[in-house]
Amino acid sequence: EVLVRFLDNEDRHISPADFLSAAERYQLMEELDRWVVTRTLQLLEPHAARLAGTGTRFAINLSGQSLGSEQFLPFVQERIVASSVPPEMLCFEITESVAVANLQRAQTFMHTLKRTGCKFSLDDFGTGLSSFAYLKLFPVDTLKIDGSFIHDLSSNVVSQSVVAAISEVARVMQLDSVAEFVQDEATLALLRKLGITWAQGYLFGQPASLSERIAGLVGNSSEAAVVASPLRSRSVRRT
């Protein structure tokens, strides 16, 4: 998952919690999303040929302001065509609430880029009142379970029931499922038992520079293979 950070005048990281709300308030999210898409493709392009064979996928979050813009889809199409990065290497993450709020544009965006090979993940899944009903409307490849159901998974039977239900729907619809905010082995073991296919969180590592991560993938074929391969059938794969 591609994350964004700002650097202050002393090169210290500024958390998204400290600048995204301002970007949303001043209608700057589309500009930020355009920068993230452009920068991600720039960093991937020199290594696209080597990464293409590993099955590695890079997920980019999109805001409601971008999805609501008529100019954003042509922009993304243009950037992908102009780069040598295979569309199959890109996954766009759209939160459930944003997709529903921009229903028609979200459908158009997803269907158009799906035809080129891009993947889509429905983020924060499970928090909406009609989560499962909306699945029929969006051509997604992955369901990303909201972290509120994961952080207390080992001790909360309600969270376990929700995750189990999402896992079963994903299995029937032949979708991948991702549990975010995984921070301990007990949670990971339970996710395996519930049939979740991917896990993400501090248990596997801290956020790192994208350029460093790409260099690690292309310079270590065994690491790239682990990222691309399942541990075993229907098991959690570490990303």
ZAMARGU-4260 file (C-alpha; in steps of 0.2 Angstrom, whole numbers, plus 5000, padded with zeros to 4 digits):
<rodrens>
0) 5000/5000/5000 | 5007/5017/4995 | 5006/5029/5009 | 5010/5048/5008 | 5020/5058/5021
5) 5025/5077/5021 | 5042/5082/5027 | 5043/5098/5037 | 5058/5111/5036 | 5068/5099/5046
10) 5064/5084/5036 | 5053/5076/5049 | 5038/5066/5044 | 5021/5074/5046 | 5007/5062/5048
15) 4992/5061/5036 | 4981/5064/5051 | 4989/5082/5052 | 4987/5087/5034 | 4974/5077/5025
20) 4960/5086/5034 | 4967/5102/5028 | 4968/5095/5010 | 4950/5090/5010 | 4944/5106/5017
25) 4953/5117/5004 | 4949/5105/4990 | 4967/5099/4987 | 4964/5080/4988 | 4963/5078/4969
30) 4980/5087/4967 | 4987/5076/4980 | 4980/5060/4972 | 4987/5066/4955 | 5004/5068/4963
35) 5004/5051/4972 | 4999/5042/4955 | 5012/5051/4946 | 5026/5049/4958 | 5022/5030/4961
40) 5023/5027/4942 | 5039/5037/4941 | 5047/5026/4955 | 5041/5010/4947 | 5045/5013/4929
45) 5064/5009/4930 | 5060/4992/4938 | 5044/4988/4930 | 5051/4974/4919 | 5059/4965/4934
50) 5044/4967/4945 | 5031/4961/4932 | 5036/4943/4935 | 5035/4943/4954 | 5016/4946/4955
55) 5019/4962/4966 | 5005/4974/4967 | 5005/4992/4973 | 4989/4999/4980 | 4985/5018/4979
60) 4971/5026/4989 | 4959/5038/4980 | 4949/5051/4988 | 4931/5056/4985 | 4936/5072/4978
65) 4946/5063/4964 | 4932/5051/4960 | 4920/5065/4959 | 4931/5074/4946 | 4928/5072/4928
70) 4946/5075/4924 | 4953/5062/4936 | 4950/5046/4926 | 4957/5053/4909 | 4972/5059/4919
75) 4975/5041/4927 | 4973/5033/4910 | 4985/5045/4902 | 4998/5042/4915 | 4997/5023/4914
80) 4998/5023/4895 | 5013/5035/4896 | 5022/5024/4908 | 5029/5006/4905 | 5021/5000/4921
85) 5009/4985/4918 | 4992/4990/4924 | 4991/4973/4933 | 5004/4980/4945 | 4992/4994/4951
90) 4978/4992/4963 | 4967/5007/4967 | 4959/5007/4985 | 4942/5016/4987 | 4933/5017/5003
95) 4916/5010/5004 | 4908/5026/5009 | 4917/5036/4995 | 4912/5023/4982 | 4893/5024/4988
100) 4894/5043/4989 | 4900/5044/4971 | 4891/5029/4964 | 4890/5032/4946 | 4907/5039/4944
105) 4915/5026/4955 | 4907/5012/4943 | 4913/5021/4928 | 4931/5023/4935 | 4932/5005/4940
110) 4925/4997/4925 | 4936/5008/4913 | 4952/5004/4922 | 4948/4986/4925 | 4947/4984/4906
115) 4965/4989/4905 | 4970/4977/4919 | 4970/4987/4935 | 4964/4980/4951 | 4952/4987/4964
120) 4950/4985/4983 | 4935/4991/4993 | 4943/4999/5008 | 4936/5000/5026 | 4924/4986/5021
125) 4911/4981/5034 | 4908/4999/5041 | 4893/5003/5030 | 4875/4998/5033 | 4873/4990/5016
130) 4891/4983/5013 | 4886/4967/5005 | 4872/4974/4994 | 4884/4986/4986 | 4896/4972/4981
135) 4885/4968/4966 | 4888/4986/4960 | 4907/4987/4960 | 4919/4976/4950 | 4932/4974/4965
140) 4945/4961/4967 | 4948/4963/4985 | 4939/4967/5001 | 4949/4976/5014 | 4942/4974/5031
145) 4941/4989/5042 | 4954/4989/5056 | 4940/4992/5069 | 4936/4973/5067 | 4954/4968/5068
150) 4962/4977/5083 | 4951/4967/5095 | 4948/4952/5085 | 4955/4939/5097 | 4944/4945/5111
155) 4928/4951/5103 | 4916/4938/5096 | 4906/4951/5086 | 4922/4956/5077 | 4925/4938/5074
160) 4908/4935/5067 | 4909/4950/5055 | 4926/4945/5049 | 4920/4927/5046 | 4905/4934/5036
165) 4916/4944/5025 | 4928/4930/5023 | 4914/4919/5017 | 4907/4932/5005 | 4924/4934/4998
170) 4926/4916/4995 | 4910/4914/4986 | 4913/4929/4975 | 4931/4923/4972 | 4938/4939/4979
175) 4954/4941/4990 | 4952/4948/5008 | 4964/4959/5017 | 4964/4962/5036 | 4973/4978/5041
180) 4981/4983/5057 | 4987/4966/5061 | 4999/4968/5076 | 5001/4951/5085 | 5003/4933/5081
185) 4986/4928/5090 | 4977/4939/5078 | 4986/4932/5063 | 4982/4914/5068 | 4964/4918/5070
190) 4964/4926/5053 | 4971/4911/5045 | 4957/4900/5054 | 4944/4912/5047 | 4951/4911/5029
195) 4957/4928/5026 | 4969/4928/5012 | 4980/4943/5016 | 4986/4953/5031 | 4994/4970/5033
200) 5001/4979/5049 | 5015/4982/5061 | 5017/4964/5064 | 5026/4963/5047 | 5035/4979/5048
205) 5034/4998/5049 | 5031/5010/5034 | 5046/5013/5023 | 5052/5023/5009 | 5044/5017/4992
210) 5060/5019/4983 | 5069/5008/4996 | 5055/4995/4996 | 5056/4994/4977 | 5075/4992/4978
215) 5073/4978/4990 | 5060/4969/4979 | 5071/4970/4963 | 5087/4966/4972 | 5080/4951/4982
220) 5072/4938/4971 | 5067/4927/4986 | 5059/4942/4995 | 5049/4946/4979 | 5044/4928/4978
225) 5037/4927/4996 | 5027/4943/4992 | 5019/4935/4977 | 5016/4917/4984 | 5003/4910/4996
230) 5010/4902/5012 | 4998/4888/5009 | 4980/4886/5002 | 4968/4899/5009 | 4981/4905/5021
235) 4986/4923/5026 | 4999/4930/5015 | 5011/4943/5022 | 5013/4959/5013
</rodrens>
